[in-house]
């Protein structure tokens, strides 16, 4: 059976966001899972929009050939949709996307 995890970062706390992004980067680079995906959701999106360091980490993850998903409802709420799009995130309504991933056997790793 394949190991599949979706890293879901929701916390506004910069240290928690950093740790979640760090795991996503290292986990992808080192093959911790067969399929590792990253979702930015809620106040974490605002934290990333306000932090150059966090934005660089998102770019590093993307540089590994991975997509970053960001919740459109939340990014609209926090006024950061344009920033998430400029960062190269897939800005969409992620509730249905994550629900499908769970049906497909993904475990959720929440930060």
N, C-alpha and C positions, 0 to 999 in steps of 0.2 A: 504494500500500500504506500502511496506517495505521501510524504510529509508536506502539508500545506498550511501556511499561517498568513493571516492578515494582521499586520501591525496597525492598530487604530490609535492615533494620538489625538486626545481631546483636551488634555490639561492645559491651562493657561500658564502654568509654572514653567519657566524657562529651563530649569534643571530637568524636569520630567520630559519636556519636549526634546532636549538634547539627548537624553538617555534613550528615548524611543527611536530617534533618528540614528543614533550611534548603533543600536542593535540592528536596525534595518540595513544600514550600510555594511557592517561587519558580517551580519548573517547572510547577506547576498554575496559579498566578496568571498566568504569562506565556505559557502554552500551548507549553512546550518540546516536549511530546509530545501526540499525539491522545488518548492514554489513559495516565494515570499513576496507579499504585496503590501503597499503602504497607503494608508488613508489618513488625511488630515481632516479633523472634524471639530466644529465648534470653536471655542476660544483659542485652541492651539493655532488656528489659522491666523488670528490676530497677532499672536505671539511671534509667529514666523514672519508675518508681514512687517513687524517692527524690529526684526533682528537680522542684521547682515550675516552674523555667524550662522544662524539657523537656515537662512536662505542658501548659504554656501553648502551646508550639509544636504539640503534638498537637491541641489545641483549635483553634488557628488553622487548621491543615490541614483539620480537620473543618468549620470555618466556611466553607470554600470549597465545601462540599457533598460532601465526600469521606468515605468510610469508612476506618477504620484497622483492620487485621486484626492480632490478637495470637495467638500460639501458646498453646493451652490446656495442652498438655503442659508447656511451659516455664514458663508463669505458675504452674501448680500446683507445679512443682519449686521455683521461687523464692518461693513463697508470696505472689504478687502478683495472683492471679486477680481477687479482689474489687476491687482498685485499678484494674486494667485495665478491668473492667466499669463501674465508677463513672466512669471517664474517657470512657466511651462507645465503647470499642473493641469490635469484633466478635471475641469470644474463641472460637476454634474450633481444630480440628486442621488447621493451615494447610498441612501437607505435601501433601495431596491437592489443596487449592485452588491452590497455587502450581504444582503439576505440571500441572493443567489449563490454567492461564494460559500455561505454556510451550508446551503443545500448541496453544494458540490464537495463538501467535506473539509472546508477550511476551518481551522481553529482560530479564534480571535485572541490576540495578545493586546490587551488594552493598557494604554499609558495615559 
